[in-house]
Amino acid sequence: MKISDLKVGTSNVTIQGKVVNKEEPREVVTKYGKRLSVANITLQDETGSIAMSLWGNDIDMVNVGDVIEVSNGYVNEFRGTPQLSTGKFGKIRVVEKSGSSEELTNTEDEDRSGDLPEEDIPTDDIEDS
């Protein structure tokens, strides 16, 4: 599957791409008051690019220039833009990163964008005082 094949609602996605942009992590608060760290990335292949959010420990594991594989992901829409998500059962594996390969799997203690029910999507960025 290629990025150009991804449409909102596509599930069971397995795709590889290069991280071409990574925003600085920020802390957000869900409507239930839970604080989460999130960083947006852009994943690109030869057919296009798509937005993706990294949550919790995944933020430090993925950097610009890395080639990653997302397996069992899905495409949702956030603020009118298609976004690739890993969800509760998805995985991120770093395919090319300084000669090493790491697999990031979701655990009950980690937060991922796909774990958040729609009503629990972060609503506010927290600004540093």
C-alpha positions as a printed Julia matrix, in Angstrom:
129×3 Matrix{Float64}:
   0.0    0.0    0.0
   1.19   3.53  -0.81
   0.33   6.85   0.79
  -1.66   7.91  -2.28
  -3.95   4.9   -1.66
  -4.91   6.11   1.82
  -8.38   7.55   2.24
 -10.3    8.52   5.37
 -11.85   5.34   6.76
  -9.15   2.98   5.44
  -8.23   0.41   8.09
  -5.71  -2.4    8.53
  -3.08  -0.18   6.9
   0.51  -1.37   6.57
   2.73   1.28   5.01
   6.32   2.46   4.95
   7.47   6.03   4.6
  10.16   8.51   5.46
   9.66  11.04   8.23
  10.22  14.37   6.47
   9.0   16.69   9.23
   8.63  16.47  12.99
   7.17  19.27  15.05
   8.3   20.01  18.59
   6.42  17.94  21.17
   3.69  19.74  23.06
   1.49  18.88  25.98
  -2.25  18.72  25.48
  -5.14  18.23  27.85
  -8.12  16.05  27.01
 -11.61  17.11  27.92
 -11.26  14.71  30.89
  -8.21  16.58  32.18
  -5.6   13.99  31.17
  -2.24  15.5   30.11
  -0.59  13.89  27.09
   2.55  14.61  25.04
   2.11  14.7   21.28
   4.27  15.57  18.27
   3.04  15.77  14.7
   5.08  14.25  11.89
   4.75  14.1    8.13
   5.27  10.69   6.56
   6.18  10.59   2.86
   6.72   8.01   0.13
   7.14   8.37  -3.63
   3.37   8.87  -4.08
   2.61  11.54  -1.48
   2.58  12.47   2.19
   0.26  12.17   5.19
   0.11  13.63   8.68
   0.57  11.42  11.72
   0.71  12.11  15.46
   3.22  10.45  17.77
   2.16  10.03  21.39
   4.14   9.4   24.56
   7.31   7.31  24.18
   6.98   7.14  20.39
   7.97  10.82  20.16
  11.61  10.18  21.12
  11.92   7.0   19.06
  11.16   8.57  15.66
  13.15  11.37  14.03
  13.33  13.24  10.73
  15.05  11.06   8.14
  13.91   7.76   9.69
  12.04   5.29   7.52
   9.21   3.78   9.55
   6.63   1.09   8.97
   3.16   1.48  10.39
   1.24  -1.78  10.62
  -2.42  -2.3   11.48
  -2.99   1.45  11.28
  -6.0    3.37  10.04
  -6.81   6.72   8.48
  -9.05   9.18  10.27
  -9.67  12.87   9.78
  -8.49  15.58  12.15
  -9.45  19.2   11.5
 -10.36  18.35   7.91
  -7.06  16.63   7.1
  -6.5   12.88   6.65
  -4.26  11.52   9.39
  -2.62   8.12   9.8
  -3.12   6.62  13.27
  -1.83   3.51  15.0
  -4.71   2.99  17.39
  -4.73   0.48  20.18
  -3.49  -2.45  18.1
  -1.17  -0.73  15.61
   2.61  -0.8   15.63
   5.39   1.5   14.51
   8.69  -0.04  13.49
  11.76   2.0   12.61
  13.06   0.38   9.4
  16.09   2.62   8.82
  17.65   4.49  11.73
  21.42   4.59  12.12
  21.67   0.91  11.25
  19.23  -0.25  13.94
  15.67  -1.49  13.89
  13.23  -0.95  16.72
   9.6   -1.94  17.14
   7.25   0.22  19.13
   4.18  -1.58  20.36
   1.27  -0.16  22.23
   1.08  -0.99  25.92
  -1.63  -0.2   28.4
   0.57   2.48  29.98
   1.23   4.38  26.73
  -1.05   6.84  25.01
  -1.53   6.88  21.25
  -3.77   9.04  19.14
  -5.95   6.09  18.15
  -6.59   5.19  21.78
  -8.51   8.39  22.32
 -12.25   8.16  21.84
 -13.47  11.02  19.71
 -14.78  12.86  22.78
 -11.33  12.56  24.39
  -9.39  14.25  21.57
  -7.11  16.9   23.08
  -8.78  20.25  23.1
  -6.11  22.67  24.37
  -2.4   23.07  24.04
  -0.74  23.93  27.33
   1.51  26.92  27.14
   4.67  27.08  29.22
   4.43  29.72  31.93
